[in-house]
Amino acid sequence: MTGIGFELLKTDGRARRGRVSTAHGAINTPAFMPVGTAATVKAMTSDAVKSTGAEILLGNTYHLMLRPTAERVGQLGGLHRFMNWDKPILTDSGGFQVMSLSDLRTMTEEGVTFKSHLDGSKHHLTPERSIQIQHLLDSNITMCLDECTPFPATEAQAASSMRLSMRWARRSKDAFVERPGYGLFGIVQGGVYADLRAESVAALSDIGFDGYAIGGLAVGEGQETMFTVLDFTEPLMVKDRPRYLMGVGRPSDLIGAVRRGVDMFDCVMPTRSGRTGQAFVRRGTINIRNARHAHDERPLDEECGCPACRNHSRAYLHHLFKAGEMLGPMLLTWHNLHYYQDLMAELRQAIEDGRFEEVAGALEARLNEGDIPATEDPLAHLKVKPAKPAKPAKKESADV
């Protein structure tokens, strides 16, 4: 096998069930990739991440370039060995930081010069250097260096940005070292403009990649606009390669994007939310810090098999967050990642069964129902009720 393999196993409408093959194992799609920016999924061990059902993680070129450096990771045996993860890894190219750290970088045709957010040191990232870093990290799926076009952007701004990314895509492809079980993805850009997205798809298809990502979305345009862009972009894309929607998202985003033919996703939302007390459940979201959970003996989600739901009550999780105990963010992160993997498994099964719209519609309806508060305070019988005020004494008659 040269590069990575992709087998399209079943379709149901535009929804796709597939399998990506890499040197470190297979990825069943649709798939959600937990984000391990700095060689760690925050608040999780590698074994814990594995237990959620995740088959691939995402690492970040920019952050690992700064610390501990790609050269050091390479000397220590690569990212899989470094972080004790023996399954596939995809690495972002640093393109998102071109947008998110725009105040700390300068950009030319050659590449991007970043001023480190850690110590102010300067680091030059070109398409060639980004590919070299990802090679040192030993990532199974390497991403081309691109400019993540911000939103809003005029059509002229989006066109200039996209065409720079396409020139960088060619340079990235030329720099990539082909080997069995390792692949390179191109990134479709073009903002919210249909003609620019079509131009980008054509340019990348002409170069030829192992997979194709859709970038420049989930950057503030809103879900409706994101879905519109997918509606006019996905039908143009190569059918026999995986499609990856970068930086997405909420459960409703994932369902809607799978409906539109997307195979792979990543987002910091389940881990970041877990650290701040928000849990994703089948009926929407829960803020475990809310006082209404203080006496609630129920699990976060009765249908979830994660350790947080299997072993602990909402009341206990509420206590952990109110007490500032680190176990709280760990358990909620574990739950969120477990829920995301459960969601993707359910969507995969629905496509296999030819019931995608039926299942997706039911999932979306439940998400919109919202959480059901406990019907009563289970500890109410232990609370001391305030005494009733004594009735005033009757006045005696003056005649007595």
Contacts in CASP RR format, 6 or more apart in sequence:
PFRMAT RR
TARGET T0000
AUTHOR 0000-0000-0000
METHOD contacts of the structure
MODEL  1
MTGIGFELLKTDGRARRGRVSTAHGAINTPAFMPVGTAATVKAMTSDAVK
STGAEILLGNTYHLMLRPTAERVGQLGGLHRFMNWDKPILTDSGGFQVMS
LSDLRTMTEEGVTFKSHLDGSKHHLTPERSIQIQHLLDSNITMCLDECTP
FPATEAQAASSMRLSMRWARRSKDAFVERPGYGLFGIVQGGVYADLRAES
VAALSDIGFDGYAIGGLAVGEGQETMFTVLDFTEPLMVKDRPRYLMGVGR
PSDLIGAVRRGVDMFDCVMPTRSGRTGQAFVRRGTINIRNARHAHDERPL
DEECGCPACRNHSRAYLHHLFKAGEMLGPMLLTWHNLHYYQDLMAELRQA
IEDGRFEEVAGALEARLNEGDIPATEDPLAHLKVKPAKPAKPAKKESADV
1 21 0 8 1.000
1 180 0 8 1.000
1 181 0 8 1.000
2 178 0 8 1.000
2 179 0 8 1.000
2 180 0 8 1.000
3 178 0 8 1.000
3 179 0 8 1.000
3 180 0 8 1.000
3 181 0 8 1.000
3 182 0 8 1.000
3 183 0 8 1.000
3 210 0 8 1.000
4 20 0 8 1.000
4 21 0 8 1.000
4 22 0 8 1.000
4 140 0 8 1.000
4 141 0 8 1.000
4 181 0 8 1.000
4 182 0 8 1.000
4 183 0 8 1.000
4 210 0 8 1.000
4 211 0 8 1.000
5 20 0 8 1.000
5 21 0 8 1.000
5 22 0 8 1.000
5 181 0 8 1.000
5 210 0 8 1.000
6 18 0 8 1.000
6 19 0 8 1.000
6 20 0 8 1.000
6 21 0 8 1.000
6 210 0 8 1.000
6 211 0 8 1.000
6 240 0 8 1.000
6 241 0 8 1.000
6 242 0 8 1.000
7 18 0 8 1.000
7 19 0 8 1.000
7 21 0 8 1.000
8 16 0 8 1.000
8 17 0 8 1.000
8 18 0 8 1.000
8 239 0 8 1.000
8 240 0 8 1.000
9 17 0 8 1.000
9 18 0 8 1.000
9 19 0 8 1.000
9 352 0 8 1.000
10 16 0 8 1.000
10 17 0 8 1.000
10 18 0 8 1.000
10 351 0 8 1.000
10 352 0 8 1.000
10 354 0 8 1.000
11 17 0 8 1.000
11 351 0 8 1.000
12 350 0 8 1.000
12 351 0 8 1.000
12 354 0 8 1.000
12 355 0 8 1.000
12 356 0 8 1.000
12 357 0 8 1.000
13 356 0 8 1.000
14 234 0 8 1.000
14 259 0 8 1.000
14 260 0 8 1.000
14 261 0 8 1.000
15 30 0 8 1.000
15 258 0 8 1.000
15 259 0 8 1.000
15 261 0 8 1.000
15 347 0 8 1.000
15 350 0 8 1.000
15 351 0 8 1.000
15 356 0 8 1.000
15 360 0 8 1.000
16 29 0 8 1.000
16 30 0 8 1.000
16 258 0 8 1.000
16 261 0 8 1.000
16 263 0 8 1.000
16 351 0 8 1.000
17 29 0 8 1.000
17 30 0 8 1.000
17 348 0 8 1.000
17 351 0 8 1.000
17 352 0 8 1.000
18 28 0 8 1.000
18 29 0 8 1.000
18 242 0 8 1.000
18 263 0 8 1.000
19 26 0 8 1.000
19 27 0 8 1.000
19 28 0 8 1.000
19 29 0 8 1.000
20 26 0 8 1.000
20 27 0 8 1.000
20 29 0 8 1.000
20 31 0 8 1.000
20 88 0 8 1.000
20 242 0 8 1.000
20 263 0 8 1.000
20 264 0 8 1.000
21 181 0 8 1.000
22 88 0 8 1.000
22 140 0 8 1.000
22 141 0 8 1.000
22 181 0 8 1.000
22 182 0 8 1.000
22 183 0 8 1.000
23 140 0 8 1.000
23 179 0 8 1.000
23 180 0 8 1.000
23 181 0 8 1.000
23 182 0 8 1.000
24 80 0 8 1.000
24 86 0 8 1.000
24 87 0 8 1.000
24 88 0 8 1.000
24 89 0 8 1.000
24 140 0 8 1.000
25 55 0 8 1.000
25 87 0 8 1.000
25 88 0 8 1.000
26 55 0 8 1.000
27 55 0 8 1.000
27 56 0 8 1.000
27 88 0 8 1.000
27 264 0 8 1.000
28 55 0 8 1.000
28 348 0 8 1.000
29 242 0 8 1.000
29 263 0 8 1.000
29 264 0 8 1.000
29 348 0 8 1.000
30 254 0 8 1.000
30 258 0 8 1.000
30 262 0 8 1.000
30 263 0 8 1.000
30 264 0 8 1.000
30 265 0 8 1.000
30 344 0 8 1.000
30 347 0 8 1.000
30 348 0 8 1.000
30 351 0 8 1.000
31 55 0 8 1.000
31 56 0 8 1.000
31 263 0 8 1.000
31 264 0 8 1.000
31 265 0 8 1.000
31 344 0 8 1.000
32 54 0 8 1.000
32 254 0 8 1.000
32 264 0 8 1.000
32 265 0 8 1.000
32 266 0 8 1.000
32 267 0 8 1.000
32 340 0 8 1.000
32 341 0 8 1.000
32 343 0 8 1.000
32 344 0 8 1.000
33 54 0 8 1.000
33 56 0 8 1.000
33 57 0 8 1.000
33 58 0 8 1.000
33 90 0 8 1.000
33 264 0 8 1.000
33 265 0 8 1.000
33 266 0 8 1.000
34 41 0 8 1.000
34 44 0 8 1.000
34 49 0 8 1.000
34 52 0 8 1.000
34 54 0 8 1.000
34 57 0 8 1.000
34 58 0 8 1.000
34 266 0 8 1.000
34 270 0 8 1.000
34 271 0 8 1.000
34 337 0 8 1.000
34 340 0 8 1.000
35 41 0 8 1.000
35 57 0 8 1.000
35 58 0 8 1.000
35 59 0 8 1.000
35 60 0 8 1.000
35 266 0 8 1.000
35 267 0 8 1.000
35 268 0 8 1.000
35 271 0 8 1.000
36 42 0 8 1.000
36 57 0 8 1.000
36 58 0 8 1.000
36 59 0 8 1.000
36 60 0 8 1.000
37 58 0 8 1.000
37 59 0 8 1.000
37 60 0 8 1.000
37 63 0 8 1.000
37 268 0 8 1.000
38 59 0 8 1.000
38 60 0 8 1.000
38 63 0 8 1.000
38 64 0 8 1.000
38 67 0 8 1.000
39 59 0 8 1.000
39 64 0 8 1.000
39 73 0 8 1.000
39 79 0 8 1.000
39 82 0 8 1.000
39 83 0 8 1.000
40 83 0 8 1.000
41 49 0 8 1.000
41 57 0 8 1.000
41 271 0 8 1.000
41 333 0 8 1.000
41 337 0 8 1.000
42 271 0 8 1.000
42 275 0 8 1.000
42 333 0 8 1.000
43 271 0 8 1.000
43 274 0 8 1.000
43 275 0 8 1.000
43 326 0 8 1.000
43 329 0 8 1.000
43 330 0 8 1.000
43 333 0 8 1.000
43 334 0 8 1.000
44 271 0 8 1.000
44 330 0 8 1.000
44 333 0 8 1.000
44 334 0 8 1.000
44 337 0 8 1.000
46 83 0 8 1.000
46 84 0 8 1.000
46 85 0 8 1.000
48 334 0 8 1.000
49 57 0 8 1.000
49 85 0 8 1.000
49 337 0 8 1.000
50 87 0 8 1.000
51 338 0 8 1.000
52 306 0 8 1.000
52 334 0 8 1.000
52 337 0 8 1.000
52 338 0 8 1.000
52 340 0 8 1.000
52 341 0 8 1.000
53 338 0 8 1.000
53 341 0 8 1.000
53 345 0 8 1.000
54 87 0 8 1.000
54 337 0 8 1.000
54 341 0 8 1.000
55 87 0 8 1.000
55 88 0 8 1.000
56 87 0 8 1.000
56 88 0 8 1.000
56 89 0 8 1.000
56 90 0 8 1.000
56 140 0 8 1.000
56 141 0 8 1.000
57 85 0 8 1.000
57 87 0 8 1.000
57 88 0 8 1.000
57 89 0 8 1.000
57 90 0 8 1.000
58 89 0 8 1.000
58 90 0 8 1.000
58 91 0 8 1.000
58 92 0 8 1.000
58 266 0 8 1.000
59 79 0 8 1.000
59 89 0 8 1.000
59 90 0 8 1.000
59 91 0 8 1.000
59 92 0 8 1.000
59 137 0 8 1.000
59 139 0 8 1.000
60 91 0 8 1.000
60 92 0 8 1.000
60 94 0 8 1.000
61 70 0 8 1.000
61 91 0 8 1.000
61 92 0 8 1.000
61 93 0 8 1.000
61 94 0 8 1.000
61 125 0 8 1.000
61 130 0 8 1.000
61 133 0 8 1.000
61 134 0 8 1.000
61 137 0 8 1.000
61 143 0 8 1.000
62 92 0 8 1.000
62 94 0 8 1.000
62 95 0 8 1.000
62 96 0 8 1.000
62 97 0 8 1.000
62 101 0 8 1.000
62 114 0 8 1.000
62 125 0 8 1.000
64 70 0 8 1.000
64 73 0 8 1.000
64 79 0 8 1.000
64 91 0 8 1.000
64 133 0 8 1.000
64 137 0 8 1.000
65 123 0 8 1.000
65 125 0 8 1.000
65 133 0 8 1.000
66 116 0 8 1.000
66 118 0 8 1.000
66 123 0 8 1.000
67 118 0 8 1.000
70 132 0 8 1.000
70 133 0 8 1.000
70 134 0 8 1.000
70 136 0 8 1.000
70 137 0 8 1.000
71 136 0 8 1.000
73 79 0 8 1.000
73 82 0 8 1.000
73 136 0 8 1.000
73 137 0 8 1.000
74 82 0 8 1.000
74 136 0 8 1.000
74 137 0 8 1.000
74 138 0 8 1.000
76 82 0 8 1.000
77 138 0 8 1.000
78 136 0 8 1.000
78 137 0 8 1.000
78 138 0 8 1.000
79 85 0 8 1.000
79 89 0 8 1.000
79 91 0 8 1.000
79 137 0 8 1.000
79 138 0 8 1.000
79 139 0 8 1.000
80 86 0 8 1.000
80 89 0 8 1.000
80 138 0 8 1.000
88 140 0 8 1.000
88 141 0 8 1.000
89 137 0 8 1.000
89 138 0 8 1.000
89 139 0 8 1.000
89 140 0 8 1.000
89 141 0 8 1.000
90 139 0 8 1.000
90 140 0 8 1.000
90 141 0 8 1.000
90 143 0 8 1.000
90 185 0 8 1.000
90 244 0 8 1.000
90 266 0 8 1.000
91 134 0 8 1.000
91 137 0 8 1.000
91 139 0 8 1.000
91 141 0 8 1.000
91 142 0 8 1.000
91 143 0 8 1.000
92 143 0 8 1.000
92 246 0 8 1.000
93 130 0 8 1.000
93 134 0 8 1.000
93 142 0 8 1.000
93 143 0 8 1.000
93 144 0 8 1.000
93 145 0 8 1.000
93 146 0 8 1.000
93 172 0 8 1.000
93 187 0 8 1.000
94 125 0 8 1.000
94 130 0 8 1.000
94 145 0 8 1.000
95 112 0 8 1.000
95 145 0 8 1.000
95 146 0 8 1.000
95 147 0 8 1.000
95 148 0 8 1.000
96 148 0 8 1.000
96 246 0 8 1.000
97 105 0 8 1.000
97 114 0 8 1.000
98 105 0 8 1.000
98 107 0 8 1.000
98 112 0 8 1.000
98 146 0 8 1.000
98 147 0 8 1.000
98 148 0 8 1.000
99 147 0 8 1.000
99 148 0 8 1.000
99 149 0 8 1.000
99 150 0 8 1.000
99 219 0 8 1.000
100 148 0 8 1.000
101 114 0 8 1.000
101 117 0 8 1.000
102 150 0 8 1.000
104 114 0 8 1.000
104 115 0 8 1.000
104 116 0 8 1.000
104 117 0 8 1.000
105 112 0 8 1.000
105 113 0 8 1.000
105 114 0 8 1.000
105 115 0 8 1.000
106 112 0 8 1.000
106 113 0 8 1.000
107 113 0 8 1.000
107 147 0 8 1.000
109 164 0 8 1.000
109 167 0 8 1.000
110 126 0 8 1.000
111 124 0 8 1.000
111 125 0 8 1.000
111 126 0 8 1.000
111 127 0 8 1.000
111 145 0 8 1.000
111 168 0 8 1.000
112 124 0 8 1.000
112 125 0 8 1.000
112 126 0 8 1.000
112 145 0 8 1.000
113 122 0 8 1.000
113 123 0 8 1.000
113 124 0 8 1.000
113 125 0 8 1.000
114 122 0 8 1.000
114 123 0 8 1.000
114 124 0 8 1.000
114 125 0 8 1.000
115 121 0 8 1.000
115 122 0 8 1.000
116 122 0 8 1.000
116 123 0 8 1.000
125 145 0 8 1.000
126 145 0 8 1.000
126 171 0 8 1.000
127 144 0 8 1.000
127 145 0 8 1.000
127 168 0 8 1.000
127 169 0 8 1.000
127 171 0 8 1.000
127 172 0 8 1.000
127 175 0 8 1.000
128 171 0 8 1.000
128 172 0 8 1.000
128 175 0 8 1.000
130 144 0 8 1.000
130 145 0 8 1.000
130 172 0 8 1.000
131 142 0 8 1.000
131 144 0 8 1.000
131 145 0 8 1.000
131 172 0 8 1.000
131 175 0 8 1.000
131 176 0 8 1.000
131 184 0 8 1.000
132 175 0 8 1.000
134 142 0 8 1.000
134 143 0 8 1.000
135 142 0 8 1.000
135 176 0 8 1.000
135 177 0 8 1.000
139 182 0 8 1.000
140 181 0 8 1.000
140 182 0 8 1.000
140 183 0 8 1.000
141 182 0 8 1.000
141 183 0 8 1.000
141 184 0 8 1.000
141 185 0 8 1.000
141 210 0 8 1.000
142 176 0 8 1.000
142 182 0 8 1.000
142 183 0 8 1.000
142 184 0 8 1.000
142 185 0 8 1.000
143 184 0 8 1.000
143 185 0 8 1.000
143 186 0 8 1.000
143 187 0 8 1.000
143 213 0 8 1.000
144 165 0 8 1.000
144 168 0 8 1.000
144 169 0 8 1.000
144 172 0 8 1.000
144 173 0 8 1.000
144 184 0 8 1.000
144 185 0 8 1.000
144 186 0 8 1.000
144 187 0 8 1.000
144 209 0 8 1.000
145 168 0 8 1.000
145 172 0 8 1.000
146 165 0 8 1.000
146 168 0 8 1.000
146 169 0 8 1.000
146 186 0 8 1.000
146 187 0 8 1.000
146 189 0 8 1.000
146 215 0 8 1.000
147 161 0 8 1.000
147 164 0 8 1.000
147 165 0 8 1.000
147 168 0 8 1.000
147 189 0 8 1.000
148 189 0 8 1.000
148 215 0 8 1.000
148 216 0 8 1.000
148 219 0 8 1.000
149 157 0 8 1.000
149 158 0 8 1.000
149 161 0 8 1.000
149 162 0 8 1.000
149 165 0 8 1.000
149 189 0 8 1.000
149 190 0 8 1.000
149 191 0 8 1.000
149 216 0 8 1.000
149 219 0 8 1.000
150 219 0 8 1.000
151 191 0 8 1.000
151 192 0 8 1.000
151 216 0 8 1.000
151 219 0 8 1.000
151 220 0 8 1.000
151 221 0 8 1.000
152 221 0 8 1.000
153 161 0 8 1.000
153 191 0 8 1.000
155 193 0 8 1.000
155 196 0 8 1.000
158 189 0 8 1.000
158 190 0 8 1.000
158 191 0 8 1.000
158 192 0 8 1.000
158 193 0 8 1.000
158 196 0 8 1.000
159 190 0 8 1.000
159 193 0 8 1.000
159 196 0 8 1.000
161 189 0 8 1.000
161 190 0 8 1.000
162 189 0 8 1.000
162 190 0 8 1.000
162 191 0 8 1.000
162 196 0 8 1.000
162 199 0 8 1.000
162 200 0 8 1.000
165 187 0 8 1.000
165 189 0 8 1.000
165 200 0 8 1.000
166 189 0 8 1.000
166 200 0 8 1.000
166 203 0 8 1.000
166 204 0 8 1.000
169 186 0 8 1.000
169 187 0 8 1.000
169 203 0 8 1.000
169 204 0 8 1.000
169 207 0 8 1.000
170 207 0 8 1.000
172 184 0 8 1.000
172 186 0 8 1.000
173 184 0 8 1.000
173 207 0 8 1.000
173 208 0 8 1.000
173 209 0 8 1.000
176 183 0 8 1.000
176 184 0 8 1.000
183 210 0 8 1.000
183 211 0 8 1.000
184 209 0 8 1.000
184 210 0 8 1.000
184 211 0 8 1.000
185 209 0 8 1.000
185 210 0 8 1.000
185 211 0 8 1.000
185 212 0 8 1.000
185 213 0 8 1.000
185 244 0 8 1.000
186 204 0 8 1.000
186 207 0 8 1.000
186 209 0 8 1.000
186 211 0 8 1.000
186 212 0 8 1.000
186 213 0 8 1.000
187 204 0 8 1.000
187 212 0 8 1.000
187 213 0 8 1.000
187 214 0 8 1.000
187 215 0 8 1.000
187 246 0 8 1.000
188 197 0 8 1.000
188 200 0 8 1.000
188 201 0 8 1.000
188 204 0 8 1.000
188 212 0 8 1.000
188 213 0 8 1.000
188 214 0 8 1.000
188 215 0 8 1.000
188 233 0 8 1.000
188 237 0 8 1.000
189 196 0 8 1.000
189 197 0 8 1.000
189 200 0 8 1.000
189 215 0 8 1.000
189 216 0 8 1.000
190 196 0 8 1.000
190 197 0 8 1.000
190 199 0 8 1.000
190 200 0 8 1.000
190 216 0 8 1.000
191 197 0 8 1.000
191 216 0 8 1.000
191 217 0 8 1.000
191 229 0 8 1.000
192 221 0 8 1.000
192 225 0 8 1.000
192 228 0 8 1.000
192 229 0 8 1.000
194 232 0 8 1.000
194 233 0 8 1.000
197 229 0 8 1.000
197 232 0 8 1.000
197 233 0 8 1.000
197 236 0 8 1.000
198 232 0 8 1.000
198 233 0 8 1.000
198 236 0 8 1.000
201 212 0 8 1.000
201 233 0 8 1.000
201 236 0 8 1.000
201 237 0 8 1.000
202 236 0 8 1.000
204 212 0 8 1.000
205 212 0 8 1.000
205 237 0 8 1.000
205 238 0 8 1.000
209 241 0 8 1.000
210 241 0 8 1.000
211 238 0 8 1.000
211 241 0 8 1.000
211 242 0 8 1.000
211 243 0 8 1.000
211 244 0 8 1.000
212 237 0 8 1.000
212 238 0 8 1.000
212 241 0 8 1.000
212 242 0 8 1.000
212 243 0 8 1.000
212 244 0 8 1.000
213 243 0 8 1.000
213 244 0 8 1.000
213 245 0 8 1.000
213 246 0 8 1.000
214 229 0 8 1.000
214 230 0 8 1.000
214 233 0 8 1.000
214 234 0 8 1.000
214 243 0 8 1.000
214 244 0 8 1.000
214 245 0 8 1.000
214 246 0 8 1.000
214 262 0 8 1.000
215 245 0 8 1.000
215 246 0 8 1.000
216 246 0 8 1.000
217 226 0 8 1.000
217 229 0 8 1.000
217 230 0 8 1.000
217 245 0 8 1.000
217 246 0 8 1.000
217 247 0 8 1.000
217 248 0 8 1.000
218 226 0 8 1.000
218 245 0 8 1.000
218 246 0 8 1.000
218 247 0 8 1.000
218 248 0 8 1.000
218 249 0 8 1.000
218 253 0 8 1.000
218 267 0 8 1.000
221 229 0 8 1.000
223 252 0 8 1.000
223 253 0 8 1.000
226 248 0 8 1.000
226 253 0 8 1.000
226 257 0 8 1.000
227 256 0 8 1.000
227 257 0 8 1.000
227 260 0 8 1.000
230 245 0 8 1.000
230 257 0 8 1.000
230 260 0 8 1.000
230 261 0 8 1.000
230 262 0 8 1.000
231 260 0 8 1.000
234 243 0 8 1.000
234 260 0 8 1.000
234 261 0 8 1.000
234 262 0 8 1.000
237 243 0 8 1.000
242 263 0 8 1.000
242 264 0 8 1.000
243 261 0 8 1.000
243 262 0 8 1.000
243 263 0 8 1.000
243 264 0 8 1.000
244 262 0 8 1.000
244 263 0 8 1.000
244 264 0 8 1.000
244 265 0 8 1.000
244 266 0 8 1.000
245 257 0 8 1.000
245 262 0 8 1.000
245 264 0 8 1.000
245 265 0 8 1.000
246 266 0 8 1.000
247 265 0 8 1.000
247 266 0 8 1.000
247 267 0 8 1.000
247 268 0 8 1.000
248 254 0 8 1.000
248 257 0 8 1.000
248 265 0 8 1.000
248 266 0 8 1.000
248 267 0 8 1.000
249 265 0 8 1.000
249 267 0 8 1.000
249 269 0 8 1.000
250 269 0 8 1.000
250 280 0 8 1.000
251 280 0 8 1.000
251 284 0 8 1.000
251 339 0 8 1.000
251 340 0 8 1.000
251 343 0 8 1.000
251 363 0 8 1.000
251 367 0 8 1.000
252 364 0 8 1.000
252 367 0 8 1.000
254 265 0 8 1.000
254 340 0 8 1.000
254 343 0 8 1.000
254 344 0 8 1.000
254 347 0 8 1.000
255 343 0 8 1.000
255 347 0 8 1.000
255 360 0 8 1.000
255 361 0 8 1.000
255 363 0 8 1.000
255 364 0 8 1.000
256 360 0 8 1.000
257 265 0 8 1.000
258 347 0 8 1.000
258 356 0 8 1.000
258 360 0 8 1.000
259 356 0 8 1.000
259 357 0 8 1.000
259 360 0 8 1.000
270 280 0 8 1.000
270 333 0 8 1.000
270 336 0 8 1.000
270 337 0 8 1.000
270 339 0 8 1.000
270 340 0 8 1.000
271 333 0 8 1.000
271 336 0 8 1.000
271 337 0 8 1.000
273 279 0 8 1.000
273 280 0 8 1.000
273 285 0 8 1.000
273 332 0 8 1.000
273 336 0 8 1.000
274 329 0 8 1.000
274 332 0 8 1.000
274 333 0 8 1.000
274 335 0 8 1.000
274 336 0 8 1.000
275 329 0 8 1.000
275 332 0 8 1.000
275 333 0 8 1.000
276 329 0 8 1.000
277 287 0 8 1.000
277 288 0 8 1.000
277 289 0 8 1.000
277 321 0 8 1.000
277 328 0 8 1.000
277 329 0 8 1.000
277 332 0 8 1.000
278 285 0 8 1.000
278 286 0 8 1.000
278 287 0 8 1.000
278 288 0 8 1.000
278 332 0 8 1.000
279 285 0 8 1.000
279 286 0 8 1.000
279 288 0 8 1.000
279 300 0 8 1.000
279 301 0 8 1.000
279 332 0 8 1.000
279 335 0 8 1.000
279 336 0 8 1.000
279 339 0 8 1.000
280 335 0 8 1.000
280 336 0 8 1.000
280 339 0 8 1.000
280 340 0 8 1.000
281 300 0 8 1.000
281 301 0 8 1.000
281 304 0 8 1.000
281 339 0 8 1.000
281 371 0 8 1.000
282 301 0 8 1.000
282 303 0 8 1.000
282 304 0 8 1.000
282 339 0 8 1.000
282 363 0 8 1.000
282 366 0 8 1.000
282 367 0 8 1.000
283 301 0 8 1.000
283 366 0 8 1.000
283 367 0 8 1.000
283 369 0 8 1.000
283 370 0 8 1.000
283 371 0 8 1.000
283 372 0 8 1.000
284 366 0 8 1.000
284 367 0 8 1.000
284 368 0 8 1.000
284 369 0 8 1.000
284 370 0 8 1.000
284 371 0 8 1.000
285 371 0 8 1.000
286 293 0 8 1.000
286 300 0 8 1.000
286 314 0 8 1.000
286 371 0 8 1.000
288 300 0 8 1.000
288 314 0 8 1.000
288 317 0 8 1.000
288 318 0 8 1.000
288 321 0 8 1.000
288 332 0 8 1.000
289 318 0 8 1.000
289 321 0 8 1.000
289 322 0 8 1.000
290 318 0 8 1.000
292 373 0 8 1.000
292 374 0 8 1.000
293 314 0 8 1.000
293 315 0 8 1.000
293 317 0 8 1.000
293 318 0 8 1.000
294 315 0 8 1.000
294 318 0 8 1.000
294 319 0 8 1.000
295 315 0 8 1.000
295 374 0 8 1.000
295 377 0 8 1.000
295 378 0 8 1.000
295 379 0 8 1.000
296 313 0 8 1.000
296 314 0 8 1.000
296 315 0 8 1.000
296 318 0 8 1.000
296 374 0 8 1.000
296 378 0 8 1.000
297 313 0 8 1.000
297 314 0 8 1.000
297 315 0 8 1.000
297 374 0 8 1.000
297 378 0 8 1.000
298 313 0 8 1.000
298 314 0 8 1.000
298 374 0 8 1.000
299 308 0 8 1.000
299 309 0 8 1.000
299 310 0 8 1.000
299 312 0 8 1.000
299 313 0 8 1.000
299 314 0 8 1.000
300 308 0 8 1.000
300 309 0 8 1.000
300 314 0 8 1.000
300 317 0 8 1.000
300 335 0 8 1.000
301 309 0 8 1.000
301 335 0 8 1.000
301 339 0 8 1.000
302 309 0 8 1.000
304 310 0 8 1.000
304 335 0 8 1.000
304 338 0 8 1.000
304 339 0 8 1.000
304 342 0 8 1.000
305 338 0 8 1.000
306 334 0 8 1.000
306 335 0 8 1.000
306 338 0 8 1.000
306 339 0 8 1.000
307 331 0 8 1.000
307 334 0 8 1.000
308 317 0 8 1.000
308 331 0 8 1.000
308 332 0 8 1.000
308 334 0 8 1.000
308 335 0 8 1.000
309 335 0 8 1.000
312 331 0 8 1.000
317 328 0 8 1.000
317 331 0 8 1.000
317 332 0 8 1.000
319 325 0 8 1.000
320 327 0 8 1.000
320 328 0 8 1.000
320 331 0 8 1.000
321 328 0 8 1.000
321 329 0 8 1.000
343 363 0 8 1.000
346 359 0 8 1.000
346 363 0 8 1.000
347 356 0 8 1.000
347 359 0 8 1.000
347 360 0 8 1.000
349 359 0 8 1.000
350 356 0 8 1.000
350 358 0 8 1.000
350 359 0 8 1.000
350 360 0 8 1.000
377 383 0 8 1.000
END
